Amino acid sequence: MSQALQDLLDLLDLEQIEENIFRGQSRSAVVPRVFGGQVAAQALVAAGRTVPADRHAHSLHAYFLRMGDPGAPIVYNVERIRDGRSFTTRRAVAVQHGRPIFALSASFQTYEEGLDHQAPMPPAPDPETVPTGQERLRGYDHLDPAVVERFLEAREAIDLRYVDDPPYGRFGEPREPHSQVWFRTNGKLADDPLLHVVLATYVSDMTLLDSILLAHGRGGWAVGDVVGASLDHAMWFHRPFRADEWLLYDQESPSASGGRGLGQARIYTQDGQLAVSVIQEGVVRVPRA
């Protein structure tokens, strides 16, 4: 396991300070605020630790309320909404400086047999043939070297590979609002199912709004032609998967209007199983002159 991955796992390993209260640490993201994927992942950890081990997360719905302060810890208050025979529901609110910054509702289910079908996996190249994040980023001469290093540091625990150029790699002309990313952790993980769901939640916030930028030929914050932030986030976990094995994140944007953009995606295992569906809306604004 890489040191960066161990550091990430330590970040997601919350301290329990009361029966339904947990505390997590913070760290800066590529922008000067707490990375939204970190807060979502930590909130899911907090919720999951109040649920019996035989019940696995099948969905989450969350709102980003305020920017997180990377210099302060985050307290997670978990409310036990429901404990049914098959389903368990939890609500977790992340608090900093006495104010909520994030709210998550998550549902967990015991295993059961049922009807089974899925959308087929779209075509995608083998992940081993796709340039690594370092190879792509270090090849873009137009990017500020400091920005490149911040990207690489923030994603050091994750092997994340764009199938095509990301928005900040090639911009100025609109492209199809569709993006594909292969990802896995840089090291093996324990077999805890919650851990793999938490790591996928963490990664899911990294690239989902890219397809909005592609549709308008924008490069994103890395080149300063848009400003934005996540507003809400929803995930459905359909089938078991491992976050330390290759996952295809197939993303698209059906709409942008009113200063907001919508991204939707599916995450597939390398052998074609549809593992996760994701939808996120974010603020996407063009800076005023």
C-alpha positions as CSV (number, residue, x, y, z in Angstrom):
1,M,0.0,0.0,0.0
2,S,1.3,3.5,-0.9
3,Q,1.9,6.0,1.9
4,A,-0.6,8.3,0.2
5,L,-3.3,5.7,0.3
6,Q,-2.6,5.0,4.0
7,D,-2.8,8.7,4.7
8,L,-6.2,8.8,2.9
9,L,-7.5,5.8,4.9
10,D,-6.3,7.5,8.1
11,L,-8.2,10.6,7.1
12,L,-11.4,8.6,6.6
13,D,-11.0,6.7,9.9
14,L,-13.1,8.8,12.2
15,E,-12.8,9.1,15.9
16,Q,-16.0,8.2,17.8
17,I,-16.6,10.8,20.6
18,E,-20.1,9.8,21.6
19,E,-22.6,7.1,20.6
20,N,-23.7,8.9,17.5
21,I,-21.0,11.6,17.2
22,F,-17.8,11.3,15.3
23,R,-14.9,13.6,14.5
24,G,-12.8,13.7,11.4
25,Q,-9.7,15.7,10.4
26,S,-9.6,17.9,7.3
27,R,-7.0,18.8,4.7
28,S,-6.8,21.1,1.8
29,A,-7.9,20.1,-1.7
30,V,-6.7,21.4,-5.0
31,V,-8.7,24.5,-4.2
32,P,-8.4,26.2,-0.8
33,R,-11.3,24.4,0.9
34,V,-12.1,20.9,2.0
35,F,-12.7,18.5,-0.9
36,G,-16.3,17.6,-1.2
37,G,-15.6,13.9,-1.8
38,Q,-13.8,13.8,1.6
39,V,-16.8,15.2,3.5
40,A,-19.2,12.8,1.7
41,A,-16.9,9.8,2.4
42,Q,-16.4,10.7,6.0
43,A,-20.2,11.2,6.5
44,L,-20.8,7.8,5.0
45,V,-18.2,6.3,7.4
46,A,-20.0,7.9,10.3
47,A,-23.4,6.7,9.2
48,G,-22.1,3.2,8.4
49,R,-20.6,2.8,11.8
50,T,-24.0,2.9,13.4
51,V,-25.4,0.2,11.2
52,P,-25.2,-3.6,11.7
53,A,-22.3,-5.2,9.7
54,D,-24.7,-7.3,7.6
55,R,-26.4,-4.2,6.1
56,H,-24.6,-2.6,3.2
57,A,-25.0,0.9,1.7
58,H,-27.2,0.9,-1.3
59,S,-27.8,4.7,-1.7
60,L,-26.9,8.1,-0.5
61,H,-28.3,11.6,-1.1
62,A,-26.4,14.6,0.1
63,Y,-26.2,18.4,0.0
64,F,-23.1,20.6,0.2
65,L,-24.2,23.5,2.4
66,R,-21.0,25.6,3.0
67,M,-17.4,25.5,2.1
68,G,-15.3,23.4,4.6
69,D,-12.4,24.9,6.5
70,P,-9.3,22.6,5.9
71,G,-7.8,24.0,9.1
72,A,-10.4,22.7,11.5
73,P,-11.8,19.2,12.4
74,I,-15.3,18.2,11.3
75,V,-17.9,16.8,13.7
76,Y,-20.5,14.3,12.3
77,N,-23.8,14.0,14.1
78,V,-25.6,10.8,13.1
79,E,-29.4,10.5,13.5
80,R,-30.8,6.9,13.5
81,I,-33.9,7.5,11.3
82,R,-35.1,4.0,10.9
83,D,-34.1,0.4,11.7
84,G,-36.4,-1.9,9.7
85,R,-36.3,-5.7,9.0
86,S,-34.5,-5.2,5.7
87,F,-33.5,-1.5,5.5
88,T,-31.7,0.9,7.8
89,T,-31.7,4.7,7.3
90,R,-29.3,7.2,8.7
91,R,-28.8,11.0,8.5
92,A,-25.4,12.5,9.1
93,V,-24.7,16.2,9.4
94,A,-21.2,17.6,9.2
95,V,-20.5,20.6,11.4
96,Q,-17.7,23.1,11.6
97,H,-17.5,26.2,13.7
98,G,-21.0,25.5,15.0
99,R,-22.6,25.5,11.5
100,P,-23.6,22.6,9.2
101,I,-21.5,22.3,6.1
102,F,-22.9,19.1,4.7
103,A,-25.9,16.8,5.1
104,L,-26.2,13.2,4.0
105,S,-28.9,10.6,4.1
106,A,-27.9,7.0,3.5
107,S,-29.8,3.7,3.3
108,F,-28.5,0.3,4.0
109,Q,-30.0,-3.1,3.2
110,T,-29.5,-6.8,4.1
111,Y,-28.6,-9.0,1.2
112,E,-31.5,-10.6,-0.7
113,E,-32.1,-12.2,-4.1
114,G,-34.2,-10.3,-6.7
115,L,-34.7,-9.4,-10.4
116,D,-31.5,-8.6,-12.1
117,H,-30.7,-6.6,-15.3
118,Q,-28.4,-3.7,-16.2
119,A,-27.4,-1.2,-18.9
120,P,-24.5,-2.6,-20.9
121,M,-21.0,-1.2,-20.3
122,P,-20.0,1.3,-23.0
123,P,-16.9,0.8,-25.1
124,A,-13.7,1.9,-23.4
125,P,-10.0,1.2,-23.9
126,D,-8.1,-1.1,-21.5
127,P,-7.0,1.0,-18.5
128,E,-3.4,-0.2,-18.8
129,T,-3.2,1.4,-22.3
130,V,-4.4,4.8,-21.0
131,P,-1.8,7.4,-19.9
132,T,-1.5,7.8,-16.2
133,G,-2.5,11.0,-14.4
134,Q,1.2,12.1,-14.1
135,E,1.9,11.4,-17.8
136,R,-1.1,13.5,-18.9
137,L,-0.6,16.4,-16.4
138,R,3.1,16.8,-17.0
139,G,2.5,16.9,-20.7
140,Y,0.4,20.1,-20.6
141,D,2.8,23.1,-21.0
142,H,0.0,25.6,-20.7
143,L,-0.8,24.7,-17.1
144,D,0.9,26.4,-14.1
145,P,3.4,23.9,-12.7
146,A,2.1,24.7,-9.2
147,V,-1.4,23.7,-10.3
148,V,-0.1,20.4,-11.8
149,E,1.7,19.6,-8.5
150,R,-1.5,20.3,-6.5
151,F,-3.5,18.0,-8.7
152,L,-0.9,15.2,-8.4
153,E,-0.6,15.6,-4.7
154,A,-4.4,15.6,-4.2
155,R,-4.8,12.4,-6.3
156,E,-1.7,10.6,-5.2
157,A,-3.7,7.9,-3.4
158,I,-5.8,7.2,-6.5
159,D,-4.6,5.9,-9.9
160,L,-7.0,8.0,-12.0
161,R,-6.7,7.9,-15.8
162,Y,-8.6,10.0,-18.3
163,V,-9.5,8.2,-21.5
164,D,-9.3,11.5,-23.4
165,D,-8.0,14.9,-22.5
166,P,-9.7,16.4,-19.5
167,P,-11.3,19.9,-19.8
168,Y,-8.1,21.7,-18.7
169,G,-6.0,19.7,-21.1
170,R,-7.7,20.8,-24.3
171,F,-10.2,23.7,-24.2
172,G,-11.4,26.6,-26.3
173,E,-13.8,24.6,-28.5
174,P,-16.9,22.7,-27.3
175,R,-16.7,18.9,-27.2
176,E,-19.2,16.1,-26.7
177,P,-20.4,16.4,-23.0
178,H,-19.0,12.9,-22.2
179,S,-16.0,11.8,-20.2
180,Q,-14.5,8.5,-19.2
181,V,-12.1,7.9,-16.4
182,W,-10.6,4.6,-15.1
183,F,-9.7,4.6,-11.4
184,R,-8.5,2.4,-8.6
185,T,-6.7,2.9,-5.3
186,N,-2.9,2.9,-5.3
187,G,-2.7,-0.2,-3.2
188,K,-4.9,-3.1,-1.9
189,L,-7.7,-2.5,0.5
190,A,-9.2,-4.7,3.3
191,D,-12.3,-6.7,2.4
192,D,-14.7,-4.4,4.4
193,P,-17.5,-3.6,1.9
194,L,-18.2,-0.2,3.5
195,L,-14.6,0.8,2.8
196,H,-14.9,0.2,-0.9
197,V,-18.1,2.1,-1.1
198,V,-16.6,5.0,0.9
199,L,-13.5,5.1,-1.5
200,A,-15.8,5.2,-4.6
201,T,-17.8,8.0,-2.9
202,Y,-14.5,9.9,-2.4
203,V,-13.4,9.6,-6.0
204,S,-16.9,10.2,-7.5
205,D,-16.7,14.0,-6.7
206,M,-13.4,14.4,-8.5
207,T,-14.5,14.5,-12.2
208,L,-18.2,14.3,-12.4
209,L,-18.8,17.9,-13.5
210,D,-16.1,17.7,-16.3
211,S,-18.6,16.9,-19.0
212,I,-20.4,20.2,-18.3
213,L,-17.1,22.0,-19.1
214,L,-16.5,19.9,-22.2
215,A,-19.8,21.0,-23.7
216,H,-18.8,24.6,-23.5
217,G,-15.1,24.3,-24.3
218,R,-14.2,25.4,-20.8
219,G,-11.0,24.3,-19.0
220,G,-12.2,24.8,-15.4
221,W,-10.7,26.4,-12.3
222,A,-7.2,25.1,-13.3
223,V,-7.2,27.7,-16.1
224,G,-9.5,30.2,-14.5
225,D,-12.3,30.3,-17.1
226,V,-15.1,29.1,-14.7
227,V,-15.8,29.0,-11.0
228,G,-17.9,26.4,-9.4
229,A,-18.7,24.1,-6.5
230,S,-20.8,20.9,-5.9
231,L,-24.4,21.5,-4.7
232,D,-25.8,18.0,-4.2
233,H,-24.7,14.5,-4.8
234,A,-26.6,11.1,-5.1
235,M,-25.3,7.6,-5.5
236,W,-26.9,4.2,-5.8
237,F,-24.7,1.1,-5.2
238,H,-26.2,-1.7,-7.3
239,R,-23.6,-4.6,-7.1
240,P,-20.5,-5.4,-5.0
241,F,-17.2,-4.0,-6.3
242,R,-13.7,-3.4,-5.1
243,A,-12.2,0.1,-5.2
244,D,-8.7,-1.4,-5.5
245,E,-9.6,-2.9,-8.9
246,W,-10.2,-1.0,-12.1
247,L,-13.5,0.8,-12.3
248,L,-14.8,2.7,-15.3
249,Y,-16.4,6.1,-14.5
250,D,-18.6,6.9,-17.6
251,Q,-19.9,10.5,-17.2
252,E,-22.1,12.9,-19.2
253,S,-24.0,16.1,-18.8
254,P,-27.6,16.3,-20.0
255,S,-28.1,20.0,-19.1
256,A,-26.6,23.2,-17.9
257,S,-28.7,26.4,-17.2
258,G,-29.2,29.1,-14.6
259,G,-25.6,29.0,-13.4
260,R,-25.9,25.3,-12.6
261,G,-24.9,22.1,-14.4
262,L,-25.9,18.5,-14.1
263,G,-23.6,15.5,-14.3
264,Q,-24.7,11.9,-14.4
265,A,-22.6,8.8,-14.5
266,R,-22.3,5.0,-14.2
267,I,-19.4,3.1,-12.6
268,Y,-18.6,-0.3,-14.1
269,T,-16.3,-3.0,-13.0
270,Q,-13.7,-4.0,-15.6
271,D,-15.6,-7.2,-16.4
272,G,-18.7,-5.1,-17.3
273,Q,-20.8,-5.2,-14.1
274,L,-22.8,-2.0,-13.4
275,A,-21.7,-1.2,-9.8
276,V,-22.8,2.4,-9.1
277,S,-25.0,5.2,-10.6
278,V,-24.2,8.8,-9.7
279,I,-25.8,12.2,-10.2
280,Q,-24.5,15.5,-9.1
281,E,-25.5,19.2,-9.7
282,G,-23.0,22.0,-9.3
283,V,-22.6,25.7,-9.6
284,V,-20.8,26.5,-12.8
285,R,-20.3,30.2,-13.5
286,V,-18.3,32.1,-16.0
287,P,-16.3,34.8,-14.1
288,R,-17.3,38.4,-14.8
289,A,-14.9,40.6,-16.6
